[in-house]
């Protein structure tokens, strides 16, 4: 891997990221600075040792470092015989499952499966292959952009599709969802929902109830 990015939004700090660059990666791909022959990602004022021009956001960089330190501290803090990371992982997985079950029961037939006529999970069919804290779910014939506009101040979630038109004939959605072979009627209604170490059952139940209520309004049921 040449340039893996590290984003902090997954640790509740938005607006900053880091990029690991494999040594000599840029030089091998012709990304050299014509002025000094050094490797460069973005031409500019010489910041980042000439690799990426632009003023650094120092407070956010410090925050990213602090977040990383807190993660390491959490890893080393055991809960019983389980380290902090695994303890959090199991808790978040339980909250993710509860959130999905609430959506299935609220908009489906009340079963415990993962596909109903309205609700469809995106990603690996095996739940163990998914991130413990993230749920990507498609709601058939729902417009996720409209949902976010209506509930965005109540439930923090993201649309999994980018709808550029109100016309269903010309509506487009995420290339990632297309690559996952998500049917269009579910892709345009995809939501990305995340839970965290401090998420409670009450939080999950409340969020699911808000989403279900808005979905039913759009469906006219």
Backbone as a ProteinNet text record, in pm:
[ID]
protein_1_A
[PRIMARY]
XXXXXXXXXXXXXXXXXXXXXXXXXXXXXXXXXXXXXXXXXXXXXXXXXXXXXXXXXXXXXXXXXXXXXXXXXXXXXXXXXXXXXXXXXXXXXXXXXXXXXXXXXXXXXXXXXXXXXXXXXXXXXXXXXXXXXXXXXXXXXXXXXXXXXXXXXXXXXXXXXXXXXXXXXXXXXXXXXXXXXXXXXXXXXXXXXXXXXXXXXXXXXXXXXXXXXXXXXXXXX
[TERTIARY]
84.3	0	88.6	57.4	142.7	106.2	-22.4	-61.8	-192.2	-192.5	-316.3	-346.4	-470.7	-509.4	-562.6	-555	-608.4	-701.3	-830	-930	-970.7	-995.4	-1026.9	-1176	-1258.7	-1402.4	-1453	-1381.1	-1424.3	-1389.8	-1311.7	-1283.8	-1338.9	-1448.1	-1526	-1448.6	-1356.8	-1286.1	-1288.2	-1365.7	-1381.7	-1289.7	-1252.2	-1181.5	-1031.9	-976.7	-832	-805.7	-697.7	-659.5	-508.8	-454.4	-311.7	-295.8	-184.5	-157.2	-18.1	-13.2	115.8	162.6	287.2	342	459	445.6	554.3	679.2	795.2	918.5	937.1	971.3	997.1	872.2	754.7	631.3	609	621.9	596.7	699.8	824.8	930	907.5	862.8	839.5	725.6	635	518	524.3	645	663	615.8	591.4	546.1	666.5	739.8	858.3	844.9	906.6	905.8	1010.4	969.9	1067.5	1172.6	1144.6	1239.7	1356.5	1326.7	1435.1	1444.6	1356.8	1363.2	1305.3	1251.6	1194.1	1055	1007.2	873.6	770	654.4	553.8	413.7	323.4	183.2	104.7	131.4	58.1	153	168.6	258.4	202.3	292.2	246.6	361.4	335.1	428.8	542.5	556.4	670.2	642.8	515.8	484.4	504.4	509.2	530.6	656.2	764.7	893.8	881.4	791.1	774.1	684.7	632	551.1	405.5	353.7	214.5	199.7	172.5	154.7	25.5	24.2	-96.2	-68.7	-137.1	-116.1	-177.6	-101.7	-150.8	-249.6	-345.7	-443.4	-388.4	-306.4	-231.6	-321.7	-426.1	-509.7	-568.8	-612.4	-670.4	-564.2	-443.9	-334.6	-303.4	-299.8	-277	-390	-513.4	-627.8	-619.8	-570.7	-556.1	-453.6	-343.8	-242.4	-296.4	-374.3	-432.4	-532.6	-613	-708.9	-637.1	-525.5	-449.1	-394	-348.2	-295.6	-406.3	-524.6	-637	-675.9	-667.4	-697.8	-600.6	-472.7	-373.8	-396.8	-436.5	-466.6	-586	-684.8	-804	-767.9	-678.4	-636.9	-574.8	-497.8	-423.9	-506.9	-629.1	-713.8	-806.4	-785.9	-862.5	-994	-1095	-1223.5	-1238.9	-1215.9	-1208.9	-1084.8	-1104.3	-993.2	-986.3	-1063.2	-1070.5	-1008	-919.5	-859.9	-964.5	-933.2	-1030	-1083.2	-996.8	-1040.8	-1143.1	-1115.3	-1207.7	-1337.8	-1329	-1449.9	-1538.5	-1478	-1554.6	-1611.2	-1530.9	-1575.2	-1699.8	-1700.8	-1815.7	-1939.6	-1917.1	-2029.7	-2088.2	-2001.5	-2050	-2119.3	-2066.9	-2131.8	-2272.1	-2288.2	-2420.1	-2515.2	-2466.8	-2550.2	-2586	-2490.5	-2517.9	-2625	-2615.9	-2716	-2853	-2856.8	-2984.5	-3046.6	-2963.6	-3012.7	-3073.8	-3002.9	-3055.6	-3185.6	-3190.5	-3311.2	-3429.9	-3406.3	-3514.3	-3567	-3477.6	-3519.5	-3596.5	-3546.6	-3615.5	-3755.4	-3768.1	-3898.3	-3990.3	-3931.8	-4014.1	-4062.3	-3982.6	-4017.2	-4036	-4005.2	-4019.4	-4137.2	-4116.3	-4223.6	-4200.4	-4103.4	-4079.6	-3988.5	-3925.5	-3836.7	-3699.2	-3610.7	-3475	-3373.9	-3420.5	-3329.2	-3273.6	-3203	-3138.9	-3188.4	-3290.2	-3350.8	-3501.7	-3570.8	-3716.4	-3752.4	-3880.9	-3921.2	-3872.6	-3844.2	-3802.6	-3657.2	-3611.4	-3478.9	-3380.1	-3262.8	-3158	-3022.8	-2945.3	-2811.4	-2714.7	-2619.9	-2517.4	-2386.9	-2303.7	-2175.4	-2174.7	-2076.9	-2063	-2188	-2222.6	-2338.5	-2312	-2185.3	-2147.6	-2124.6	-2208.2	-2193	-2054.8	-1987.3	-1855.7	-1751	-1781.4	-1688.4	-1709.2	-1804.4	-1834.4	-1764.1	-1748.7	-1697.8	-1797.7	-1751.3	-1844.5	-1929.5	-1882.1	-1951.4	-2035.2	-2036	-2096.4	-2204.5	-2315.3	-2424.7	-2459.8	-2450	-2495.8	-2621.1	-2730.1	-2858.6	-2937	-2992.6	-3074.1	-3221.6	-3293.5	-3438.4	-3506.1	-3578.5	-3634.5	-3730.5	-3705.6	-3790.9	-3791.5	-3691.5	-3675.1	-3565.9	-3583.4	-3479.4	-3399.2	-3277.4	-3197.2	-3167.1	-3151.3	-3125.1	-3240.4	-3363.3	-3482.1	-3488.8	-3456.6	-3460.1	-3362.1	-3240.3	-3141.3	-3187.7	-3251.7	-3301.1	-3406	-3482.3	-3591.5	-3550.7	-3450.9	-3415.6	-3271.9	-3200.3	-3057.7	-3026.4	-3120	-3098.2	-3137.5	-3186.9	-3230.4	-3139.3	-3109.8	-3024.3	-2905.3	-2785.7	-2664.8	-2642.3	-2660.7	-2637.8	-2597.3	-2554	-2509.3	-2582.3	-2598.7	-2659.3	-2552.2	-2588	-2492.8	-2498.5	-2576.1	-2584.2	-2585.1	-2543.2	-2541.9	-2644.3	-2760.6	-2869.5	-2859.9	-2848.5	-2828.6	-2954.4	-3060.3	-3181.5	-3301.6	-3411.8	-3533.9	-3604.9	-3556.6	-3619	-3561	-3647.2	-3599.2	-3533.9	-3569.3	-3510.3	-3365.2	-3327.1	-3192.4	-3112.4	-3169.9	-3102.9	-2978.1	-2868.6	-2745.9	-2713.8	-2625.3	-2588.8	-2444.2	-2395.5	-2256.1	-2202.4	-2084	-2018.1	-1982.1	-1958.9	-1928.1	-2048.1	-2166.7	-2287.6	-2312.3	-2279.7	-2293.1	-2197.9	-2073.9	-1975.7	-2018.6	-2094.9	-2146.5	-2273.3	-2314.2	-2434.1	-2559.9	-2565.1	-2686.3	-2792.2	-2910.2	-3016.1	-3045.7	-3072	-3095.3	-3202.8	-3310.6	-3420.3	-3379.7	-3272.3	-3219.3	-3102.9	-3027	-2909.7	-2947.9	-3056.3	-3095	-3147.6	-3179.8	-3228.4	-3130.5	-3002	-2903.1	-2861.1	-2855.5	-2806.3	-2683.5	-2587.8	-2472.5	-2488.1	-2494.1	-2517.4	-2402.8	-2355.1	-2243.7	-2280.9	-2225.5	-2237.6	-2097.9	-2091.3	-1961.8	-1954.4	-1841.2	-1823.8	-1924.4	-1971.8	-2063.6	-2209.5	-2237.1	-2375.2	-2453.2	-2573.5	-2657.4	-2772.4	-2840	-2957.1	-3066	-3080	-3179.3	-3146.3	-3017.4	-2976.2	-3017.2	-2987.3	-3017.2	-3167.6	-3242.8	-3388	-3448.9	-3399.5	-3451.7	-3420.8	-3295.5	-3256.1	-3337.5	-3353.6	-3430.1	-3575	-3633.6	-3773	-3789.5	-3693.6	-3699.5	-3689.2	-3596.1	-3576.3	-3699.9	-3754.5	-3873.1	-3990.3	-4009.5	-4121.3	-4107.9	-3987.3	-3965.7	-3981.7	-3932.4	-3946.8	-4094.2	-4172.1	-4314.3	-4386.4	-4341.4	-4399.7	-4373.1	-4248.4	-4215.7	-4291.2	-4311.1	-4381.6	-4533.2	-4578.8	-4721.7	-4798.9	-4726	-4793.2	-4811
-118.5	0	124.5	218.2	335.7	452	487.2	608	586.8	507.2	490.4	614.6	663.2	778.9	735.7	826.2	802	918	886.7	988.4	984.7	1100.8	1108.6	1116.1	1122.4	1131.4	1006.9	892.8	770.9	774.3	871.9	887.6	1022.2	1065.5	1182.6	1313.6	1324.3	1448.6	1472.5	1569.4	1593.2	1706.1	1699.6	1810.1	1794	1676.7	1657.1	1511.4	1489.1	1353.2	1349.9	1230.6	1211.1	1115	1126.1	1041.1	980.9	848	780.3	765.7	799.6	791.2	693.4	586.5	489.6	555.8	534.2	595.3	570	678.3	675.5	654	649.7	626.3	733.3	859.9	967.9	968.7	949.4	950.8	841.7	724.2	613.6	642.2	731	760.7	899.4	954.7	1081	1204.4	1192.8	1307.9	1376.4	1450.2	1519.5	1669	1741.9	1887.9	1934	2004.6	2046.7	2142.7	2207	2303.5	2236.4	2130.7	2068.6	1917.8	1860.9	1717.9	1631.9	1693.6	1617.1	1566.6	1467.8	1414.5	1514.2	1520	1620.1	1564.2	1596.7	1561.1	1677.1	1797.6	1916	2034.4	2097.1	2212.3	2329.5	2408.3	2523.7	2595.3	2637.6	2723.5	2655	2528.2	2461.6	2396.2	2398.3	2331.9	2180.6	2113.8	1968.4	1929.6	2006.1	1980.3	1981.6	2065.3	2079.2	1975.6	1883.8	1777.2	1817.5	1902.7	1943.5	2088.5	2172.5	2313.9	2339.1	2443.4	2478.4	2491.2	2585.9	2610.5	2498.4	2449	2341.3	2393.4	2309.6	2339.5	2284	2363.5	2314.7	2264	2335.3	2283.6	2146.4	2124.9	1996.5	1887.4	1924	1826.8	1781.5	1877.6	1843.5	1754.3	1787.1	1706.9	1565	1550.7	1417.1	1335.1	1399.7	1331.3	1289.9	1377.9	1347.1	1232.2	1232.6	1124.6	991.1	991.8	868.4	819.3	913	875.9	817.7	876.9	825.5	684.9	657.3	523.2	420.9	458.3	366.8	345.9	452.8	438.8	347.6	360.4	275.2	128.8	106.7	-30	-96.6	-19.6	-75.6	-83.6	-31.4	-36.4	-157.3	-254.3	-378.6	-366.6	-436.5	-450.7	-599.4	-638.9	-781.6	-840.5	-943.8	-1005.9	-963.1	-859.1	-813.6	-675.6	-656.2	-524.4	-425.4	-297.6	-193.1	-194.5	-220	-219.4	-329.4	-451	-561.8	-541.9	-485.5	-457.4	-359	-251.1	-152.7	-213	-297	-359.1	-443.7	-523.6	-609	-525.6	-417.5	-331.1	-264.9	-212.2	-143.5	-240.4	-362	-462.2	-493.2	-501.6	-527.3	-411.7	-287.7	-172	-165.1	-199.7	-201.8	-303.8	-423.6	-527.4	-482.4	-416.9	-371.2	-264.4	-175.6	-71.7	-134.4	-230.5	-296.6	-370	-442.2	-517.2	-423.2	-306.9	-209.5	-161	-138.6	-93.5	-204	-327.3	-440	-457.4	-447.4	-465.2	-347.2	-227.4	-109.5	-94.6	-144	-125.3	-256.6	-367.1	-496.2	-573.9	-702.9	-790.7	-836.6	-772.5	-808.2	-927	-972.7	-1087.4	-1046.4	-1145.1	-1118.2	-1128.5	-1143	-1150.2	-1014.2	-1004.7	-878.1	-822.6	-881.1	-828.1	-839	-728.5	-729.4	-657	-636.1	-567.2	-423.2	-365.3	-225.3	-211.3	-292.6	-277	-376.4	-327	-412	-363.5	-452.5	-414.4	-420.3	-327.8	-324	-380.1	-433.6	-485.1	-635.9	-691.4	-836.8	-902.6	-1018.4	-1091.3	-1147.2	-1173.4	-1222.3	-1103.5	-1084.8	-969.6	-960.7	-1075.5	-1074.5	-1005.8	-988.7	-924.1	-773.1	-722.6	-579.2	-507.8	-378.3	-299	-306.1	-317	-332.6	-209.7	-93.2	30.9	91.6	32.8	99	12.7	77	10.2	89.8	23.2	81.8	7	78.3	13.3	89.6	14.6	74.6	62.4	171.7	174.6	193.8	93.5	92.4	208.6	278.7	389	508.3	514.3	630.6	719.3	850.3	944	985.2	935.9	961.2	1109.1	1183.9	1326.7	1399.8	1362.5	1422	1383.7	1259	1214.6	1293.7	1313	1388.4	1531.8	1591.1	1728.3	1736.5	1629.5	1631.4	1586.8	1499.4	1446.3	1475.7	1548.1	1571.4	1642.3	1720.2	1789.4	1703.3	1583.7	1494.1	1372	1313.8	1195	1225	1200	1221.4	1099.8	1118.3	1010.4	1070.7	986.6	1033.1	957.6	1024.4	958.3	876.5	755.4	670.3	686.9	783.4	810.3	960.8	1001.3	1143.3	1166.4	1213.5	1233.7	1374.9	1383.6	1513.9	1565	1486	1527.1	1470.1	1542.8	1492.7	1393.5	1377.8	1285.3	1146	1046.9	910.6	856.1	912	863.6	908	1020.2	1072.8	1072.3	1017.8	1019.2	931.2	982.5	905	879.3	783.4	750.6	704	678.9	649	536.3	559.6	456.4	335.5	360.2	249.9	157.3	215.1	132.7	57.5	120.9	51.5	-67.6	-46.6	-155.8	-270	-236.5	-338.8	-405	-362.8	-419.1	-394.9	-279.2	-243.4	-198.5	-256	-215.8	-66.1	2.1	146.9	189.4	111.7	152	148.8	75.8	75.8	174.7	190	277.8	422.7	470.1	609.6	635.1	527.8	542.3	489.4	481.6	426.5	528.5	482.9	562.7	494.7	576.5	526.1	569.3	473.4	499	440.8	517.4	471.3	476.7	382.4	383	395.1	424.9	442.5	370.6	379	311.1	355.5	479.7	532.8	526.7	470.9	458.7	362.4	402.8	319.2	258.2	162.8	103.2	207.5	298.8	405.7	493.2	522.6	602.5	532.6	404.1	326.2	318.1	291.9	280.3	412.3	523.2	653.8	683.5	660.4	688.3	604.3	476.7	389.2	435.1	477.2	522	645.7	738.5	859.8	824.2	735.6	695.2	623.3	533	458	552.8	647.7	742.7	824.5	873.4	952.1	866.3	743.5	654.8	627.5	605.5	579.1	701.3	819.1	940.8	946	914.4	917.5	810	696	586.1	604.7	703.7	729.3	626.5	559.3	456	500
0	0	0	-87.3	-102.8	-11.3	-8.9	64.8	141.8	246.9	324.7	407.9	403.8	485.3	621.2	716.8	850.2	884.6	902.4	929	1075.8	1132.1	1274.7	1303.2	1197.7	1225.8	1297.9	1282.8	1350.6	1499.7	1541.8	1684.7	1732.2	1665.3	1708.9	1699.4	1603	1577.1	1427.5	1382.8	1239.6	1192	1065.5	1003.2	991	1021.7	1012.3	975.1	904.1	864.4	845.2	837	811.8	694.7	625.5	510	524.2	530.5	531.1	387	361.2	226.7	227.8	152.9	146.2	89.1	149.8	98.9	-50.5	-122	-266.7	-351.4	-287.1	-362.4	-468.6	-431.3	-525.6	-637.6	-603.2	-704.4	-808.7	-763.6	-854.4	-950.8	-912.3	-994.1	-1058.2	-1064.4	-1134.6	-1060.7	-929.9	-852.2	-790.5	-870.6	-821.9	-840.5	-751	-756.4	-857.2	-963.1	-1064.5	-1011.3	-895.4	-841.9	-770.7	-693.1	-617	-636	-717.2	-743.4	-634.1	-526.9	-417.9	-450.9	-376.2	-398.3	-349.6	-417.4	-384.7	-408	-317.3	-331.9	-390.1	-340.1	-382.8	-383.7	-498.6	-509.6	-429.4	-372.2	-295.2	-227.8	-103.7	-35	38.2	26.1	87	220.7	264	390.6	377.5	492.8	497.1	419.5	444.1	378.3	226.6	177	33.3	-30.8	48.7	-9.1	-31.6	58.3	44	83.7	-16.4	11.4	86.6	168.7	243.3	391.5	455.7	598.6	681.3	776.8	862.5	966.4	998.2	1103	1234.7	1300	1416.2	1529	1569.5	1678.5	1647.6	1523.8	1488.4	1483.1	1439.8	1438.1	1580.7	1672.7	1813.1	1863.3	1825	1866.4	1813.1	1690.2	1632.8	1711.1	1747.9	1827.3	1962.7	2025.1	2154.9	2143.5	2035.5	2014.5	1999.4	1926.4	1909.8	2044.1	2125.7	2257.5	2344.6	2337.3	2416.9	2372.8	2243.3	2194.4	2250.9	2255.2	2311.7	2460.9	2529.3	2672	2692.7	2606.5	2616.1	2589.9	2494.1	2464.2	2586.3	2660.6	2773.6	2901.5	2899.3	3019.1	3008.9	3093.6	3087.3	3162.8	3111.5	3179.4	3207	3330	3360.9	3296.5	3216.9	3145.1	2999.3	2963.3	2824.7	2814.3	2714.3	2697.5	2648.2	2663.1	2634.4	2492.8	2394.6	2255.5	2228.9	2276.3	2253	2329.2	2449	2526.3	2451.1	2401.2	2324.8	2197.4	2132.3	2007.6	2029.1	2133.9	2161.9	2196.2	2271.9	2306.9	2181.8	2096	1976.6	1881.3	1871.4	1786.6	1837.2	1968.2	2025.8	1996	2004.7	1975.7	1827.6	1740.3	1596.5	1563.7	1624.4	1601.1	1650.5	1765	1820	1728.8	1676.8	1586.8	1462.2	1402.8	1284	1314.9	1425.7	1461.8	1479.7	1541.2	1559	1424	1329.1	1195.9	1123.9	1136.6	1074.1	1130.6	1260.9	1323.9	1298.1	1288.6	1266.7	1123.9	1028.1	886.8	811.5	878	811.9	865.6	871.8	919	1062	1128.3	1266.3	1284.8	1177.4	1188.5	1236.2	1245.5	1292.4	1179.8	1055.6	941.9	908.5	797.3	762.5	630	571.8	451.1	464.9	452	445.5	317.1	294.2	172.3	170.5	286.9	294.2	337.1	430.4	490.5	429.9	390.2	334.2	385.4	447.2	490.5	373	371.9	268.7	324.4	238.2	283.1	294.7	368	378.8	436.3	383.2	435.2	573.9	604.1	736	828.6	931	1020.5	1085.4	1100.6	1163	1076.2	946.9	855.5	848.9	924.5	923	1037.5	1023.3	1134.5	1249	1371.6	1483.7	1510.1	1467	1504.7	1393.4	1274.6	1159.5	1096	1063.3	994.5	869.5	754.8	628.8	588.8	581.3	557.5	451.5	356.3	251.7	283.8	268.7	291.6	156.6	112.5	-21.5	-45.3	-158.2	-204.2	-109.5	-20.8	67.5	10.3	19.4	-23	100.7	108.2	227.9	246.4	135.8	148.4	213.9	176.2	237.8	384.9	414.6	553.4	638	587.2	663.9	687.8	588.1	604.1	714.1	730.9	827.7	967.3	977.6	1109.7	1149.2	1064.1	1088.1	1218.4	1268.3	1395.9	1516.3	1488.2	1595.8	1605.2	1489.8	1482.7	1392.2	1441.9	1362.1	1273.3	1143.3	1048.1	914.7	823	692	583.5	469.9	354.6	284.4	247.1	176.8	27.7	-18.6	-161.1	-182.2	-298.9	-333.7	-442.9	-406	-501.1	-558.2	-688.3	-752.2	-820.6	-820.2	-888.1	-816	-821.1	-758.8	-849.2	-971.2	-1064.3	-1048.2	-1026.9	-1007	-1133.3	-1251	-1374.7	-1390.2	-1329.8	-1348.6	-1220	-1112.3	-983.8	-985.9	-932.7	-924.5	-778.8	-755.2	-618	-616	-497.1	-473.4	-561	-618.5	-698.1	-611.9	-482.6	-392	-379.9	-367.2	-357.5	-488.2	-599.6	-727.7	-733	-683.5	-684.5	-593.4	-488.3	-397.6	-450.1	-571.1	-634.7	-551.8	-486.6	-412.4	-512.6	-511.3	-604.2	-590.9	-701.6	-696.9	-599	-589	-500.9	-353.6	-320.9	-184.9	-171.7	-278.9	-274.4	-247.5	-310.7	-292	-150.8	-80.2	56.9	159.8	123.3	215.4	320.4	444.3	556.4	615.2	659.5	733.9	878.1	966.2	1107.8	1188.6	1286.3	1368.8	1516.6	1589.8	1735.2	1794.2	1922.5	1987.4	2119.8	2185.8	2314.6	2420.2	2408.1	2508.9	2465.9	2349	2301.9	2390.7	2427.9	2514.7	2435.4	2495.9	2433.4	2411.4	2505.5	2490.1	2369.8	2349.2	2233.1	2103.5	2096	1976.2	1952.2	2057.2	2042.8	1997.1	2050.9	2013.1	1867	1825.2	1687.3	1590.1	1620.3	1531.4	1520	1631	1629.5	1541.8	1548.7	1466.4	1318.3	1285	1145.4	1093	1171	1129.7	1105.9	1195.6	1180.7	1052.7	1023.7	901.9	777.5	781.8	666.5	637.1	739.8	720.9	661.9	701.2	643	493	453.6	311.5	233.9	297.8	232.1	233.2	312.8	320.7	398.2	491.4	569.5	713.2
[MASK]
+++++++++++++++++++++++++++++++++++++++++++++++++++++++++++++++++++++++++++++++++++++++++++++++++++++++++++++++++++++++++++++++++++++++++++++++++++++++++++++++++++++++++++++++++++++++++++++++++++++++++++++++++++++++++++++

